[in-house]
C-alpha cells in the first residue's frame, strides 16, 4: 500500500498536466475589447446601416485582419466598410478604428461580432453589437389601407341599400341568432385559439400571442359580404357584426387581461379603444347612408343593390391579391405550423358556429350567417394590437399568424361558392333536359292546331 494513498493519484495528474501548462504559456496572448458607436442599431429590411467600431487591446501585430461577422446571416450580414488590415502604427498603439456596414436581410434580431485573423490563427473580440432588422413603412402599405377602407365603405353603403329594416327589428326583438353568434365569437374563438396555440407553438410565444390576439378580435366586415354571396341571412349578419364590434369593447380587455397574461405574464397590453370605436363608426355611418338612399333615392338604391354581388366579389379578390402583393416578404416566415394555425382559427369557427346554430334549430340561412360571422375575424384589429403590444421586429413576426388566417379564411367560402355554382349549372341543365324530353314525347295531335285556334277565335268574336 502506498504510504501517501490516495494523494499519489493527484500528484500523477499534476505531473501529466505540467507539459500542457508550459505549452499554453508559449501561446500568444491577446486580450481585445470592442466599442461600438452606437452599441445597438436598427436597420430596415433590404437597407444598409453603418456603425463605427474601435478595438483596443494587447497582442495586436501589423498585418492582422479585422473581420466582422453576423451570428445569424439570415437576419443581417456585416462587412468592414474601411481598411481592416492593421498597420504597424495601429498595432503598436493597440487601437484600431473602422466602420462596419450592416445589411438587413430579414426581420429579426442578431448579434454582430469581430474576430482578428493572423495567418491560420483566429482570435475573438469581446463585446457584440445588437442588430435589429425591422420592416420599413412603405407607400404601398398606405395605399392598400386607404383603398380597402374606401371600398369597404362603399360596400356597406350597398348593404344599407339592401337592408330590410323591419327584418332587422325582428332580429333585435328576438336576438336568438346574435346570442348564438356571441357564444361562438367571444367564448369559443378565444378559448380555441388559446388552446390550439399551445399545441402548435409550445416554444414560440410570439406566434402563440399572434394566434390568441386573432381569436379575441371581433368579427370582420368580410363576413357580411360572404353571407350575401352565399345566400345567407344578410340582415342577421349585419346585426351580428354591429353587436359583435360593440361587445368587443368589453370582451377584448377581459380576455387580454386574463388568458393574455398567461401567454405573456409581464406584458403590458393596451386595448386600442379609439381604433375599435372608429371601426364601429366605419360600419354604422355607411349603413346609415345606404338606408337614407333607400328612403330618399329609391332608384339609385335599387341600382346599388343590383351591382352588390358583382362589386362584393371584385372587392374580395382585390383585398386578397393586394394583401398578398404588399406582404409578400412575410411568406418567408411561413411554415406548416403557421399554415395550420391560419386554417384552424377560421375553419374551426365556421364548423362550430354552424353546428351550434343547427342544434338550436335555426334555419339554414341563419346558420350560414352565424357560421360565417363566427369564423371570420377582424385581423386588422389583431395586427394593430400586436404592433402596439410588441416592439419591432417581434410585432411584425407575430403578425404572420393573423396574415395567415386572413389568407386561409376565404378558402372554404370560395369552395362553397364554386360548389353552389356547379350545382346550379347542373340543375339548370337538368331542367332544360327534362323540358326537351317532355316536349319530344308530347303527341302532335294533342297540341292545338292553327286552324282550330283560328276557328275558336272567330267563334269568340
C-alpha positions as CSV (number, residue, x, y, z in Angstrom):
1,X,0.0,0.0,0.0
2,X,1.4,3.4,-1.0
3,X,2.0,5.5,2.2
4,X,0.5,8.6,0.6
5,X,-2.5,6.9,-0.9
6,X,-4.7,8.3,-2.4
7,X,-2.7,11.5,-2.8
8,X,-0.4,9.9,-5.3
9,X,-3.2,10.0,-7.9
10,X,-3.4,13.8,-7.6
11,X,0.4,14.1,-8.0
12,X,0.3,11.9,-11.1
13,X,-2.4,14.1,-12.7
14,X,-0.4,17.2,-11.9
15,X,2.7,15.8,-13.5
16,X,0.7,14.9,-16.6
17,X,-0.7,18.5,-16.9
18,X,2.6,20.3,-16.5
19,X,3.6,19.9,-20.2
20,X,0.2,21.3,-21.3
21,X,0.6,24.3,-19.0
22,X,4.1,25.0,-20.4
23,X,2.7,24.9,-24.0
24,X,-0.1,27.3,-23.0
25,X,2.4,29.8,-21.7
26,X,4.1,29.8,-25.1
27,X,0.9,30.7,-27.0
28,X,0.5,34.3,-28.0
29,X,-1.8,36.2,-25.6
30,X,-4.4,38.6,-26.9
31,X,-7.0,40.5,-24.9
32,X,-9.2,42.6,-27.1
33,X,-12.3,44.8,-26.4
34,X,-14.6,46.4,-28.9
35,X,-16.5,49.7,-28.5
36,X,-19.4,50.1,-30.9
37,X,-21.0,53.5,-31.6
38,X,-23.9,53.2,-31.2
39,X,-23.9,50.0,-29.1
40,X,-27.2,48.8,-30.7
41,X,-28.6,49.6,-34.1
42,X,-31.9,49.2,-36.0
43,X,-31.7,48.5,-39.8
44,X,-34.7,48.3,-42.1
45,X,-35.1,45.3,-44.2
46,X,-33.2,45.5,-47.6
47,X,-31.3,48.6,-46.5
48,X,-27.8,49.3,-45.2
49,X,-26.7,50.8,-41.9
50,X,-23.3,51.9,-40.6
51,X,-21.7,51.5,-37.2
52,X,-18.3,52.9,-36.0
53,X,-16.2,50.5,-34.0
54,X,-13.0,50.8,-32.0
55,X,-10.8,47.8,-31.0
56,X,-8.4,48.2,-28.1
57,X,-6.2,45.6,-26.6
58,X,-2.8,43.9,-26.3
59,X,-1.1,41.4,-28.6
60,X,-2.0,43.1,-32.0
61,X,0.5,42.9,-34.8
62,X,0.9,44.6,-38.1
63,X,-0.9,42.6,-40.8
64,X,-3.7,41.3,-38.5
65,X,-7.0,41.4,-40.3
66,X,-10.3,42.5,-38.6
67,X,-13.3,40.5,-39.8
68,X,-16.9,41.3,-38.7
69,X,-19.5,38.6,-38.9
70,X,-23.1,38.1,-38.0
71,X,-24.4,35.3,-35.7
72,X,-27.4,34.9,-38.0
73,X,-26.7,35.6,-41.6
74,X,-30.4,35.2,-42.5
75,X,-31.2,38.3,-40.4
76,X,-28.3,40.6,-41.3
77,X,-24.8,40.5,-42.8
78,X,-21.8,42.6,-41.8
79,X,-18.7,43.6,-43.6
80,X,-15.9,46.1,-42.8
81,X,-16.5,49.3,-44.7
82,X,-12.9,50.6,-44.4
83,X,-9.4,49.1,-44.3
84,X,-9.4,46.1,-42.0
85,X,-5.7,45.3,-42.1
86,X,-3.8,46.7,-39.2
87,X,-0.7,48.8,-39.8
88,X,2.4,48.7,-37.6
89,X,1.4,52.0,-36.0
90,X,-2.1,50.8,-35.2
91,X,-0.7,47.6,-33.7
92,X,1.9,49.5,-31.7
93,X,-0.8,51.8,-30.2
94,X,-3.1,48.8,-29.6
95,X,-6.1,50.6,-31.2
96,X,-7.9,50.1,-34.5
97,X,-10.8,52.2,-35.7
98,X,-13.1,51.4,-38.5
99,X,-16.7,51.3,-39.7
100,X,-18.9,48.2,-40.2
101,X,-21.5,48.1,-42.9
102,X,-24.7,46.1,-41.9
103,X,-27.2,44.9,-44.4
104,X,-30.7,43.9,-43.2
105,X,-31.8,40.7,-44.9
106,X,-35.0,39.8,-43.0
107,X,-37.0,40.6,-39.9
108,X,-35.4,39.5,-36.6
109,X,-32.6,40.2,-34.2
110,X,-29.0,39.1,-34.2
111,X,-25.5,40.0,-32.9
112,X,-22.5,41.2,-34.9
113,X,-19.1,40.2,-33.5
114,X,-15.5,40.8,-34.5
115,X,-12.5,38.4,-34.9
116,X,-8.9,39.0,-35.6
117,X,-7.2,36.7,-38.1
118,X,-3.4,36.2,-38.0
119,X,-2.3,33.7,-40.7
120,X,-4.0,30.5,-39.5
121,X,-5.0,31.7,-36.1
122,X,-8.2,33.4,-35.2
123,X,-8.9,35.4,-32.0
124,X,-12.3,36.6,-30.8
125,X,-13.1,40.1,-29.7
126,X,-15.2,40.7,-26.6
127,X,-18.5,42.6,-26.8
128,X,-21.1,42.3,-29.5
129,X,-23.3,44.7,-31.5
130,X,-27.1,44.1,-31.1
131,X,-28.7,44.4,-34.5
132,X,-32.5,44.6,-35.1
133,X,-34.0,44.4,-38.6
134,X,-37.4,45.9,-38.9
135,X,-39.9,46.5,-41.8
136,X,-39.9,49.9,-43.3
137,X,-43.1,51.9,-43.7
138,X,-43.9,51.9,-47.4
139,X,-46.2,54.0,-49.6
140,X,-47.9,50.8,-50.9
141,X,-49.0,50.0,-47.4
142,X,-50.7,53.3,-47.0
143,X,-52.3,53.0,-50.5
144,X,-53.6,49.5,-49.6
145,X,-55.1,50.6,-46.3
146,X,-56.7,53.6,-47.7
147,X,-58.2,51.8,-50.8
148,X,-59.5,49.0,-48.7
149,X,-61.2,51.5,-46.3
150,X,-62.8,53.3,-49.2
151,X,-64.1,50.2,-50.9
152,X,-65.4,48.7,-47.6
153,X,-67.3,52.0,-47.0
154,X,-68.8,51.7,-50.5
155,X,-69.8,48.1,-49.9
156,X,-71.5,49.0,-46.6
157,X,-73.5,51.7,-48.4
158,X,-74.7,49.0,-50.7
159,X,-75.6,46.9,-47.7
160,X,-77.6,49.8,-46.3
161,X,-79.5,50.0,-49.6
162,X,-80.2,46.2,-49.5
163,X,-81.1,46.1,-45.7
164,X,-84.7,45.3,-44.9
165,X,-85.2,47.4,-41.7
166,X,-88.3,45.5,-40.4
167,X,-86.4,42.3,-40.5
168,X,-83.6,43.8,-38.5
169,X,-86.1,45.0,-35.9
170,X,-87.5,41.4,-35.7
171,X,-84.0,40.1,-35.2
172,X,-83.3,42.6,-32.4
173,X,-86.7,41.7,-30.7
174,X,-85.8,38.0,-30.6
175,X,-82.0,38.0,-30.7
176,X,-81.6,34.3,-30.7
177,X,-79.2,34.4,-33.7
178,X,-77.0,37.2,-32.3
179,X,-76.9,35.3,-28.9
180,X,-75.6,32.2,-30.6
181,X,-73.0,34.2,-32.5
182,X,-71.9,35.9,-29.3
183,X,-71.2,32.4,-27.8
184,X,-69.1,31.4,-30.8
185,X,-67.4,34.8,-31.2
186,X,-66.4,35.6,-27.6
187,X,-66.3,32.2,-25.9
188,X,-65.4,29.5,-28.4
189,X,-62.9,31.5,-30.5
190,X,-60.7,32.9,-27.7
191,X,-60.6,29.5,-25.9
192,X,-60.0,27.6,-29.1
193,X,-57.2,29.9,-30.3
194,X,-55.6,29.8,-26.8
195,X,-55.6,26.0,-26.6
196,X,-54.6,25.4,-30.2
197,X,-51.8,27.9,-29.9
198,X,-50.3,25.9,-27.1
199,X,-50.4,22.8,-29.2
200,X,-48.9,24.3,-32.4
201,X,-46.5,26.8,-30.8
202,X,-45.3,25.4,-27.5
203,X,-41.9,27.2,-27.7
204,X,-42.9,30.2,-29.9
205,X,-44.6,32.8,-27.6
206,X,-44.7,35.4,-30.3
207,X,-46.7,33.2,-32.7
208,X,-48.9,32.0,-29.8
209,X,-49.7,35.6,-28.9
210,X,-50.5,36.4,-32.6
211,X,-52.9,33.4,-32.6
212,X,-54.6,34.5,-29.4
213,X,-55.0,38.1,-30.5
214,X,-56.6,36.9,-33.7
215,X,-59.0,34.8,-31.7
216,X,-60.2,37.6,-29.4
217,X,-60.8,40.1,-32.2
218,X,-64.4,40.9,-33.2
219,X,-66.0,39.7,-36.4
220,X,-64.7,41.1,-39.7
221,X,-66.7,43.1,-42.3
222,X,-66.0,40.5,-44.9
223,X,-68.5,38.2,-43.1
224,X,-71.3,40.3,-44.4
225,X,-70.0,40.1,-48.0
226,X,-69.6,36.3,-47.9
227,X,-73.0,35.9,-46.2
228,X,-74.6,37.8,-49.1
229,X,-72.7,36.0,-51.8
230,X,-73.5,32.5,-50.3
231,X,-77.2,33.3,-49.8
232,X,-77.3,33.6,-46.0
233,X,-79.4,36.0,-43.9
234,X,-77.7,39.4,-44.6
235,X,-79.9,41.3,-42.1
236,X,-78.9,38.9,-39.3
237,X,-75.2,39.1,-40.4
238,X,-75.2,42.9,-40.3
239,X,-76.9,43.0,-36.9
240,X,-74.4,40.4,-35.6
241,X,-71.4,42.4,-36.9
242,X,-72.6,45.6,-35.2
243,X,-73.3,43.8,-31.9
244,X,-70.0,41.9,-32.0
245,X,-68.0,45.0,-32.6
246,X,-69.7,46.9,-29.8
247,X,-69.4,43.9,-27.4
248,X,-65.7,43.6,-28.2
249,X,-65.1,46.8,-26.2
250,X,-65.7,44.8,-23.1
251,X,-64.8,41.2,-24.1
252,X,-61.4,42.0,-25.6
253,X,-60.0,43.6,-22.4
254,X,-61.5,40.7,-20.4
255,X,-59.6,38.1,-22.4
256,X,-56.4,40.1,-22.9
257,X,-56.1,40.7,-19.2
258,X,-56.9,37.1,-18.2
259,X,-55.6,34.4,-20.6
260,X,-53.5,37.1,-22.3
261,X,-51.5,37.4,-19.2
262,X,-50.9,33.6,-19.2
263,X,-49.3,33.9,-22.7
264,X,-47.2,36.9,-21.5
265,X,-47.4,37.3,-17.8
266,X,-45.4,40.5,-17.7
267,X,-46.8,42.0,-21.0
268,X,-48.4,45.5,-20.8
269,X,-51.2,45.2,-23.3
270,X,-53.1,48.4,-24.2
271,X,-56.5,48.0,-25.8
272,X,-57.0,50.5,-28.6
273,X,-60.4,51.8,-27.8
274,X,-60.1,54.6,-30.3
275,X,-59.3,52.0,-33.1
276,X,-62.3,49.9,-32.2
277,X,-64.7,52.9,-31.9
278,X,-63.5,54.1,-35.3
279,X,-64.3,50.7,-36.8
280,X,-67.8,50.9,-35.3
281,X,-68.3,54.3,-36.9
282,X,-66.9,53.0,-40.1
283,X,-69.7,50.4,-40.1
284,X,-72.6,52.5,-38.9
285,X,-72.1,55.6,-41.0
286,X,-72.1,53.9,-44.4
287,X,-75.0,51.8,-43.4
288,X,-76.9,54.9,-42.4
289,X,-76.1,56.5,-45.8
290,X,-77.4,53.4,-47.5
291,X,-80.6,53.4,-45.5
292,X,-81.1,57.1,-46.3
293,X,-80.6,56.4,-50.0
294,X,-83.2,53.6,-49.7
295,X,-85.7,56.1,-48.5
296,X,-85.0,59.3,-50.4
297,X,-83.4,58.0,-53.6
298,X,-85.0,54.6,-54.2
299,X,-83.9,54.3,-57.9
300,X,-80.3,54.9,-57.0
301,X,-80.6,52.4,-54.1
302,X,-82.1,49.8,-56.4
303,X,-79.2,50.2,-58.8
304,X,-76.7,49.8,-55.9
305,X,-78.5,46.6,-54.9
306,X,-78.2,45.2,-58.4
307,X,-74.4,45.7,-58.6
308,X,-73.9,44.5,-55.0
309,X,-72.9,40.9,-55.7
310,X,-70.5,41.7,-58.5
311,X,-69.0,44.6,-56.6
312,X,-68.6,42.4,-53.5
313,X,-66.8,39.6,-55.4
314,X,-64.5,42.2,-57.0
315,X,-63.7,43.7,-53.6
316,X,-62.8,40.4,-52.1
317,X,-60.5,39.5,-54.9
318,X,-58.9,42.9,-54.7
319,X,-58.2,42.6,-51.0
320,X,-56.8,39.1,-51.3
321,X,-54.5,39.8,-54.2
322,X,-53.4,43.2,-53.0
323,X,-52.7,41.9,-49.4
324,X,-50.5,39.1,-50.8
325,X,-48.6,41.5,-53.0
326,X,-48.0,44.1,-50.3
327,X,-47.0,41.5,-47.7
328,X,-45.0,39.1,-49.9
329,X,-42.0,39.3,-47.6
330,X,-43.8,37.7,-44.8
331,X,-44.1,34.3,-46.7
332,X,-40.5,33.6,-45.7
333,X,-41.8,33.0,-42.2
334,X,-44.5,30.6,-43.3
335,X,-44.1,27.0,-42.1
336,X,-46.5,24.1,-41.7
337,X,-47.4,25.4,-38.2
338,X,-48.2,28.8,-39.5
339,X,-50.4,27.3,-42.2
340,X,-52.2,25.0,-39.8
341,X,-52.8,28.0,-37.4
342,X,-54.1,30.1,-40.2
343,X,-56.6,27.3,-41.2
344,X,-57.5,26.4,-37.7
345,X,-58.8,29.8,-36.5
346,X,-61.4,30.5,-39.2
347,X,-62.3,26.9,-40.2
348,X,-63.0,25.6,-36.7
349,X,-65.0,28.8,-36.2
350,X,-67.1,28.0,-39.3
351,X,-67.8,24.5,-38.1
352,X,-68.6,25.4,-34.5
353,X,-70.9,28.3,-35.5
354,X,-72.9,26.2,-38.0
355,X,-73.2,23.2,-35.7
356,X,-74.4,25.3,-32.7
357,X,-76.9,27.1,-34.9
358,X,-78.4,23.9,-36.2
359,X,-78.5,22.4,-32.7
360,X,-80.5,25.5,-31.7
361,X,-83.0,24.8,-34.6
362,X,-82.0,27.8,-36.7
363,X,-82.8,27.7,-40.5
364,X,-80.0,27.2,-42.9
365,X,-79.8,30.8,-43.9
366,X,-79.4,31.9,-40.3
367,X,-77.0,29.1,-39.5
368,X,-74.9,30.1,-42.5
369,X,-74.8,33.7,-41.4
370,X,-73.8,32.7,-37.8
371,X,-71.1,30.3,-39.1
372,X,-69.5,33.0,-41.3
373,X,-69.7,35.6,-38.6
374,X,-68.1,33.3,-36.1
375,X,-65.2,32.2,-38.3
376,X,-64.2,35.5,-39.9
377,X,-62.1,37.6,-37.6
378,X,-61.2,41.3,-37.9
379,X,-57.5,40.6,-38.5
380,X,-56.8,44.3,-38.9
381,X,-57.5,44.9,-35.2
382,X,-55.4,41.9,-34.2
383,X,-52.5,43.2,-36.3
384,X,-52.8,46.7,-34.7
385,X,-52.9,45.2,-31.2
386,X,-49.8,43.1,-31.8
387,X,-47.9,46.1,-33.2
388,X,-49.0,48.1,-30.1
389,X,-48.1,45.4,-27.6
390,X,-44.8,44.3,-29.1
391,X,-41.6,46.0,-30.2
392,X,-40.3,45.6,-33.8
393,X,-39.3,43.2,-35.2
394,X,-41.3,40.9,-32.9
395,X,-44.5,42.7,-33.7
396,X,-44.0,42.1,-37.4
397,X,-43.1,38.5,-36.8
398,X,-46.1,37.8,-34.7
399,X,-48.4,39.3,-37.3
400,X,-47.7,36.4,-39.6
401,X,-50.4,34.4,-37.8
402,X,-53.3,36.9,-38.5
403,X,-52.0,37.3,-42.0
404,X,-52.1,33.5,-42.5
405,X,-55.6,33.5,-41.0
406,X,-56.7,36.2,-43.4
407,X,-55.3,34.2,-46.4
408,X,-56.9,31.0,-45.3
409,X,-60.3,32.5,-44.3
410,X,-61.9,32.7,-47.7
411,X,-60.8,29.2,-48.9
412,X,-63.9,27.4,-47.6
413,X,-66.2,30.2,-48.7
414,X,-64.7,30.0,-52.2
415,X,-65.2,26.3,-52.3
416,X,-68.8,26.6,-51.2
417,X,-69.4,29.3,-53.8
418,X,-67.9,27.2,-56.6
419,X,-70.0,24.2,-55.4
420,X,-73.2,26.3,-55.5
421,X,-72.4,27.5,-59.0
422,X,-71.7,24.0,-60.2
423,X,-74.9,22.6,-58.6
424,X,-76.9,25.5,-60.1
425,X,-75.5,24.8,-63.5
426,X,-76.3,21.1,-63.2
427,X,-79.8,21.9,-62.0
428,X,-80.5,24.3,-64.9
429,X,-79.2,21.7,-67.4
430,X,-81.4,19.0,-65.9
431,X,-84.4,21.2,-66.0
432,X,-83.7,22.1,-69.7
433,X,-83.2,18.4,-70.5
434,X,-86.5,17.5,-68.8
435,X,-88.3,20.2,-70.8
436,X,-86.8,19.0,-74.1
437,X,-87.8,15.4,-73.3
438,X,-91.3,16.5,-72.3
439,X,-91.8,18.4,-75.5
440,X,-90.5,15.5,-77.5
441,X,-92.9,12.9,-76.0
442,X,-96.0,15.2,-76.4
443,X,-98.2,13.9,-79.3
444,X,-98.6,16.4,-82.1
445,X,-102.4,15.7,-82.2
446,X,-102.7,16.9,-78.6
447,X,-101.2,20.2,-79.4
448,X,-103.7,23.0,-80.6
449,X,-103.7,23.3,-84.4
450,X,-103.5,26.7,-86.1
451,X,-106.9,26.2,-87.9
452,X,-108.6,25.1,-84.7
453,X,-107.2,28.1,-82.9
454,X,-108.4,30.4,-85.7
455,X,-111.9,28.9,-85.6
456,X,-112.1,29.3,-81.9
457,X,-111.1,33.0,-82.2
458,X,-113.7,33.6,-84.9
459,X,-116.4,31.9,-82.7
460,X,-115.4,34.1,-79.8
461,X,-115.8,37.2,-82.0
